[in-house]
Amino acid sequence: MTEWPDPPRLVVVDDDTELRPVFEVPSETLYALIDRNRDYLGEFLDFATPEYALEHAVRYADQSRENWGRKGEQAYAIVHRRRPAGTIGMHRYGSRNRAVEIGYWLDAGLQGSGIMTRSVAKLTEVAFEQLGVNQVNISADVANGRSRAVAERVGFRFDGVTRQWLLNAKGKLADMARYSLLRTEWEENRT
Ligand SMILES: CC(C)(COP(=O)(O)OP(=O)(O)OC[C@H]1O[C@@H](n2cnc3c(N)ncnc32)[C@H](O)[C@@H]1OP(=O)(O)O)[C@@H](O)C(=O)NCCC(=O)NCCS
């Protein structure tokens, strides 16, 4: 099977939180959120450089619209209590192995209440149950304890470390911890 179903445009995480395509959120709003969180995001994500500007957020939204459901770059805004709170996206590795990678970030002020754990759990469910994937991956800087804890809470298994793989916005190379969850494990966990 090489065809991929269209990703859902609305993913309801819980009563307070839903996922919507990033291009449905005004780029100005998303940019303001990134701008406010720039230093905190830049520690672990490469895009949040001092040069990141509104035009980059606009381009990102345009590319996300263009690639939606086609090249597999499904980028969602996390909308919490009707306000954008971060993003979560899915990137396909390829058609034949049916593996995807999930990446995410959250407004610093909204950390600590499980928004991301629940969003990752829901998107993982979408990947297995609606998109028919075989494997979901998450990667994080080995020093990114909060991100690794999200993967572990959702039930991902630690696969190992790829050395000096990640580059952050400050140009620092870091070792990357890799996690995965297989369809068989997902099915076992559900029963
Ligand atoms: C990584 C990141 C998303 C984690 O955010 P987070 O707030 O720790 O994650 P969650 O939203 O799942 O919240 C988990 C916390 O809420 C608590 N929590 C409360 N209710 C919860 C619930 N119902 N379910 C799960 N956790 C819950 C957990 O115990 C945990 O608390 P702790 O921080 O004291 O351990 C965030 O730190 C971030 O965006 N960092 C910068 C960018 C980044 O690193 N992105 C990832 C790159 S790989």
The ligand as an SDF file (V2000), in Angstrom:
LIG
                    3D

 48 50  0  0  0  0  0  0  0  0999 V2000
    9.1200   19.8410   24.9670 C   0  0  0  0  0  0  0  0  0  0  0  0
    7.8940   20.5590   25.5230 C   0  0  0  0  0  0  0  0  0  0  0  0
    6.7860   20.5540   24.4890 C   0  0  0  0  0  0  0  0  0  0  0  0
    7.4210   19.8410   26.7940 C   0  0  0  0  0  0  0  0  0  0  0  0
    6.4230   20.5940   27.4130 O   0  0  0  0  0  0  0  0  0  0  0  0
    5.7870   20.0650   28.8040 P   0  0  0  0  0  0  0  0  0  0  0  0
    4.9170   21.1290   29.3370 O   0  0  0  0  0  0  0  0  0  0  0  0
    6.8710   19.5430   29.6770 O   0  0  0  0  0  0  0  0  0  0  0  0
    4.9360   18.8240   28.3100 O   0  0  0  0  0  0  0  0  0  0  0  0
    3.4200   18.5450   28.6200 P   0  0  0  0  0  0  0  0  0  0  0  0
    2.5750   19.6060   28.0310 O   0  0  0  0  0  0  0  0  0  0  0  0
    3.1310   17.1680   28.2010 O   0  0  0  0  0  0  0  0  0  0  0  0
    3.3510   18.6790   30.1950 O   0  0  0  0  0  0  0  0  0  0  0  0
    3.9770   17.7070   30.9860 C   0  0  0  0  0  0  0  0  0  0  0  0
    3.9750   18.1630   32.4140 C   0  0  0  0  0  0  0  0  0  0  0  0
    2.6390   18.3610   32.7960 O   0  0  0  0  0  0  0  0  0  0  0  0
    2.3240   17.4710   33.8810 C   0  0  0  0  0  0  0  0  0  0  0  0
    0.9540   17.0420   33.6750 N   0  0  0  0  0  0  0  0  0  0  0  0
   -0.0830   17.5990   34.2910 C   0  0  0  0  0  0  0  0  0  0  0  0
   -1.1950   17.0240   33.8770 N   0  0  0  0  0  0  0  0  0  0  0  0
   -0.8580   16.0990   32.9530 C   0  0  0  0  0  0  0  0  0  0  0  0
   -1.5850   15.1910   32.1580 C   0  0  0  0  0  0  0  0  0  0  0  0
   -2.9040   15.1300   32.2160 N   0  0  0  0  0  0  0  0  0  0  0  0
   -0.9260   14.3990   31.2780 N   0  0  0  0  0  0  0  0  0  0  0  0
    0.4100   14.4590   31.1970 C   0  0  0  0  0  0  0  0  0  0  0  0
    1.1590   15.3080   31.9440 N   0  0  0  0  0  0  0  0  0  0  0  0
    0.5200   16.1100   32.8160 C   0  0  0  0  0  0  0  0  0  0  0  0
    3.3670   16.3850   33.8110 C   0  0  0  0  0  0  0  0  0  0  0  0
    3.5320   15.7500   35.0460 O   0  0  0  0  0  0  0  0  0  0  0  0
    4.5580   17.1790   33.4020 C   0  0  0  0  0  0  0  0  0  0  0  0
    4.9920   17.9120   34.5200 O   0  0  0  0  0  0  0  0  0  0  0  0
    6.5290   18.1280   34.8780 P   0  0  0  0  0  0  0  0  0  0  0  0
    7.0050   19.1620   33.9300 O   0  0  0  0  0  0  0  0  0  0  0  0
    6.5390   18.5840   36.2630 O   0  0  0  0  0  0  0  0  0  0  0  0
    7.1880   16.7870   34.6770 O   0  0  0  0  0  0  0  0  0  0  0  0
    8.2460   22.0280   25.8730 C   0  0  0  0  0  0  0  0  0  0  0  0
    9.1580   22.0530   26.9460 O   0  0  0  0  0  0  0  0  0  0  0  0
    8.8380   22.7910   24.7000 C   0  0  0  0  0  0  0  0  0  0  0  0
    8.1300   23.1840   23.7950 O   0  0  0  0  0  0  0  0  0  0  0  0
   10.1740   23.0450   24.7350 N   0  0  0  0  0  0  0  0  0  0  0  0
   10.8480   23.8540   23.7460 C   0  0  0  0  0  0  0  0  0  0  0  0
   10.8280   23.2600   22.3450 C   0  0  0  0  0  0  0  0  0  0  0  0
   11.2350   21.8270   22.3320 C   0  0  0  0  0  0  0  0  0  0  0  0
   12.1510   21.4200   23.0220 O   0  0  0  0  0  0  0  0  0  0  0  0
   10.5300   21.0340   21.5080 N   0  0  0  0  0  0  0  0  0  0  0  0
   10.8250   19.6290   21.3410 C   0  0  0  0  0  0  0  0  0  0  0  0
   11.9330   19.4160   20.4180 C   0  0  0  0  0  0  0  0  0  0  0  0
   12.3240   17.6760   20.2810 S   0  0  0  0  0  0  0  0  0  0  0  0
  1  2  1  0
  2  3  1  0
  2  4  1  0
  2 36  1  0
  4  5  1  0
  5  6  1  0
  6  7  2  0
  6  8  1  0
  6  9  1  0
  9 10  1  0
 10 11  2  0
 10 12  1  0
 10 13  1  0
 13 14  1  0
 14 15  1  0
 15 16  1  0
 15 30  1  0
 16 17  1  0
 17 18  1  0
 17 28  1  0
 18 19  1  0
 18 27  1  0
 19 20  2  0
 20 21  1  0
 21 22  1  0
 21 27  2  0
 22 23  1  0
 22 24  2  0
 24 25  1  0
 25 26  2  0
 26 27  1  0
 28 29  1  0
 28 30  1  0
 30 31  1  0
 31 32  1  0
 32 33  2  0
 32 34  1  0
 32 35  1  0
 36 37  1  0
 36 38  1  0
 38 39  2  0
 38 40  1  0
 40 41  1  0
 41 42  1  0
 42 43  1  0
 43 44  2  0
 43 45  1  0
 45 46  1  0
 46 47  1  0
 47 48  1  0
M  END
$$$$
